Amino acid sequence: MDSILVTGGTALHGEIPIAGAKNACLTLMPATLLSEDPITLTNAPRLSDIKTMGTLLESLGTEVTSMQDGKVLTMSSHNLTNLTADYDIVRKMRASILVLGPMLARAGQAIASLPGGCAIGARPVDLHLKAMEALGAQIELRDGYVHAKAPQGLKGATIEFPFVSVGATENALLAATLARGTTILKQAAREPEIVDLAECLIAMGAQIDGHGTSTITIQGVDRLHGVTHPVVTDRIELGTYMLAPAVTGGEVECIGGKIELIEAFCEKLDAAGLSVEQTQRGLKVKRTNGDIKAINVTTEPFPGFPTDLQAQMMALLCTANGTSVLEEKIFENRFMHAPELARMGAQIEVNGGMATVTGVERLKGAPVMATDLRASVSLILAGLAAEGETLVNRVYHLDRGYERVEEKLGNCGAKIERIKGQ
């Protein structure tokens, strides 16, 4: 397995282009299953998860073509030859369950393996299945697979989620576009990726209102047509790279960034003593005045502070002046990076869903182990701030969500290199 070696202590200066959103692209790709016409996505991120979704779609009969070094994806599902999403592919990534709704809506049946992914909590798919049942599907769990049938097609329904679920909202939204009648999604997720999906589906001919709010209304249509759609900027990659000059000092402009994508995160950066400026090209970040100030952070569904930026923020707060408290309300078991940061000299106490971080003067480089996607990049950020060398092992997680991280940080002066596994 590859490792990444970081030598800390260098302030960063320059610009970092922000890719299209992984979580948006993984949601947009299954939309091809709803139409016989081709769908083209521009500004696609070049990540292993995107390749995995492409492989899954190809296994169903979709033709997937990658152009411009992977930044443009064209998919055609005019001939679905298989309605089973196999375990060998699905186990690699939880987003694979998003093929269930589109296959049911178009073909009236689907079989999908229960998914895998990062070990950051249970993240069950029961809300996805209950949404499909509400739309008229018959669901049976057998031998680790979801067997779903809707022989008469899906029918519109009112679905009220017991709590906000991004994935379940996406699956229900995809399925409802071809359901007969009106579907209303209550307590729906409001994330920018949901809005991006809805806008793509509307461009394909879907009738959708209320996306970006907690109530989404979908009037089913008979068919959807092809479209060319740009993937929204990745707000998690954006926030991650905004933290790079925060932990090291310096000034970095994140090209393509917009404050409205991560407003709650920007408010916390301001409270910690950082300057965030919207420019014509993106967001410029720099330290405003000496030490980082301790702050408290609680993760919440959008528009709150993103859970996917909690680990990275913890890396920053390890050297803040004072004591910070981070409360994780989205996923259990999402402080696995804390013991690794402690190996670098951080003072962190974890108690259930709460982590108390007492800032130290300086982190010290050490060999550490990445436990999940966001934890891996938090350790890289910590390495940039640390004294000496930090070796981050098991970075295959990293490649699922960040494209060319060594190149992007290296172009701003970071001393970082990938060490290829044997």
C-alpha positions, 0 to 999 in steps of 0.5 A, spaced: 500 500 500 502 507 498 504 511 504 505 519 504 511 522 507 510 529 509 515 534 512 512 540 516 514 547 517 513 550 511 508 556 510 504 555 503 503 560 498 499 559 491 493 556 488 489 550 488 484 548 483 478 545 487 475 539 483 467 537 482 464 534 488 465 526 489 458 526 493 455 529 487 458 525 481 456 519 485 449 521 485 449 524 478 452 517 475 446 513 477 441 518 474 443 515 467 439 509 469 433 513 468 434 514 461 435 511 454 439 517 452 446 519 453 448 523 459 455 527 460 458 530 466 463 535 466 468 537 471 468 530 474 473 528 479 478 523 478 477 518 484 477 511 485 470 511 487 468 514 481 471 509 477 468 504 482 461 507 480 463 507 473 464 499 473 458 498 477 454 501 471 458 498 466 456 491 469 448 493 468 449 494 461 451 502 461 456 504 456 461 509 460 466 513 456 471 517 460 474 523 456 479 529 458 483 525 463 477 523 466 474 530 467 468 528 462 464 522 463 459 520 458 454 514 460 449 511 455 444 506 458 440 505 452 440 497 453 440 495 460 442 488 460 443 486 468 439 488 474 443 486 479 448 490 483 453 485 485 457 484 492 464 484 489 463 491 486 458 494 491 462 492 497 467 497 496 462 503 496 456 505 500 454 510 494 452 503 490 446 503 493 443 509 489 442 504 483 436 501 486 431 507 485 433 508 478 433 501 476 426 500 480 423 506 476 425 504 469 425 497 469 420 495 475 425 490 478 432 491 481 437 486 486 442 490 489 447 487 494 448 491 501 453 496 501 460 497 504 465 503 505 468 507 510 468 504 517 465 510 520 459 507 523 453 503 521 449 508 516 444 503 515 440 503 508 433 502 511 431 509 510 432 507 502 428 501 503 422 504 506 422 510 501 422 504 495 416 501 499 412 507 500 413 508 492 410 501 491 416 497 491 416 490 494 422 489 498 425 482 500 432 481 504 435 475 502 443 472 502 445 479 503 442 482 497 436 487 496 430 484 492 426 489 489 420 489 485 414 494 482 411 490 477 406 495 476 411 501 476 412 506 482 407 510 484 407 517 488 407 518 495 408 522 501 415 520 504 417 523 511 424 521 513 425 520 521 431 524 520 435 527 515 439 522 510 442 525 504 443 518 501 435 516 502 433 523 499 437 522 493 435 515 492 427 517 493 428 523 488 431 519 483 426 513 483 420 518 484 422 522 477 418 516 473 413 514 478 406 515 477 403 521 480 406 526 485 411 524 491 413 529 497 419 528 500 419 531 507 425 532 512 429 531 506 436 533 506 438 540 503 445 539 501 448 542 495 449 535 492 441 534 492 440 541 489 445 539 484 442 532 482 435 535 482 437 541 477 440 535 473 434 531 473 430 537 471 434 538 465 433 531 463 425 533 463 423 531 471 418 536 474 421 537 481 420 543 486 423 545 493 430 542 492 434 546 497 429 546 502 426 540 507 420 539 503 421 536 495 415 535 491 416 531 484 411 530 479 412 523 475 413 524 468 413 518 463 420 519 460 427 523 461 432 525 456 439 526 455 443 532 458 450 535 459 451 537 466 457 540 470 458 537 477 458 542 483 464 544 486 466 539 492 465 543 498 469 538 502 475 538 498 474 546 498 474 546 506 480 541 506 484 545 502 482 552 506 485 549 512 492 548 509 494 555 510 491 555 516 495 549 519 501 552 516 501 559 515 501 563 508 496 564 503 492 560 498 486 561 493 482 555 492 479 556 485 472 555 484 470 555 491 464 559 494 462 561 501 455 559 500 457 552 499 460 552 506 458 558 510 458 554 517 465 552 516 467 559 514 464 562 520 468 557 524 474 559 521 473 566 522 472 565 529 479 561 529 482 567 527 482 566 519 481 570 514 476 568 508 475 572 502 471 571 496 475 573 490 473 572 482 476 566 482 474 562 488 476 563 496 482 566 499 484 564 506 490 566 510 491 567 518 489 574 520 493 574 527 498 569 530 495 563 534 489 559 532 484 560 537 480 555 540 473 554 538 467 549 539 464 545 533 458 541 532 457 537 526 450 537 523 446 536 516 447 542 511 447 548 512 450 546 519 458 544 520 459 538 515 461 531 518 466 530 513 470 536 515 470 534 522 477 530 522 480 536 518 478 541 523 481 537 529 487 537 526 487 545 526 485 545 533 491 541 535 495 547 536 490 552 537 490 557 543 486 553 549 481 548 549 476 546 543 470 541 544 468 537 537 461 534 538 459 529 532 452 528 531 452 525 524 456 518 525 458 514 531 465 512 531 468 518 527 474 520 532 478 514 529 483 519 527 484 522 534 489 516 537 493 517 531 493 525 532 495 523 539 501 519 536 504 526 534 503 529 540 496 532 540 492 532 547 485 529 545 480 526 550 474 522 546 468 521 550 462 518 546 460 523 541 465 528 544 472 530 543 476 535 547 482 538 544 487 542 548 492 545 544 499 544 544 505 548 542 507 544 536 505 537 533 511 532 532 512 528 526 510 520 527 508 514 523 501 514 523 495 510 520 489 512 516 483 509 518 478 512 513 477 517 507 477 524 511 481 521 517 487 520 512 487 527 509 487 530 517 493 526 518 496 530 512 494 536 514 497 535 521 503 533 518 504 539 514 504 543 521 508 538 525 516 538 526 519 533 522 517 527 518 510 524 518 509 518 514 501 517 513 500 509 511 494 506 508 492 512 504 488 508 499 482 511 503 485 518 500 484 516 493 477 515 494 476 522 495 482 527 493 485 527 487 492 528 486 493 531 493 501 531 493 501 535 487 496 540 489 499 541 496 506 541 493 505 546 488 504 551 494 510 549 497 508 543 501 514 538 502 510 532 500 511 525 496 507 519 495 511 512 497 509 507 492 507 500 496 511 494 494 
